[in-house]
């Protein structure tokens, strides 16, 4: 058989492995470097603003509740004074004769009674109600200062010493006091208890000759004021 040169089959093309490219995830540092610096600045400012708003929220809420969402007359026992009357820089004297400025009382809620030094039965009743109203607010009582403004120079009777323990007693001439506090028409200063806020504004007057039953309604007013002003004042004096 004539031989013909038989050539071997063409060599098979070698299989090539499938090429895969693996992309590594960027590191946090590289990711931050890829972010637009202007965008980072904007994000940082928004975060800072959010933190500031969270810190200021209690103060903003207190002012909004007290000055904007004011209780209507039907839900408040005392008479709201509008506009409020800031305490004037009146000279006052302590029982020891030391001269002080009436504005030094700022910083706490004040429950104020007014009478001459002799302190008749009505005066004693007002001082008793004043003391009871402070006590019944419980743990918040240190945010309230009892103040008795004496309108003459007569000596204060010894019988009042126990009841006045812890109270602030100052002598202020009646004529000077009229620049700030005023009674309801047809009544006298001695017939009322007055509420002054920690910024020194006279803002509420309770009805004349309030009794114990009415004092329960007065307490609700005080509770509401204390809740709405948790960041306004300092406990104790």
DAGIWO-V604909 format. One record per helix or strand. SS is the DSSP state (hx for helix, st for strand). FROM is the first residue (numbers start at 0). TO is the last residue. If there is no record, write none. Layout:
SS/FROM/TO + SS/FROM/TO
This chain:
hx/27/33 + hx/36/67 + hx/72/74 + st/78/85 + st/90/93 + st/98/100 + hx/101/104 + st/108/114 + hx/120/134 + hx/137/142 + st/143/149 + hx/157/159 + st/167/170 + hx/173/176 + hx/188/190 + st/192/195 + st/200/204 + hx/211/226
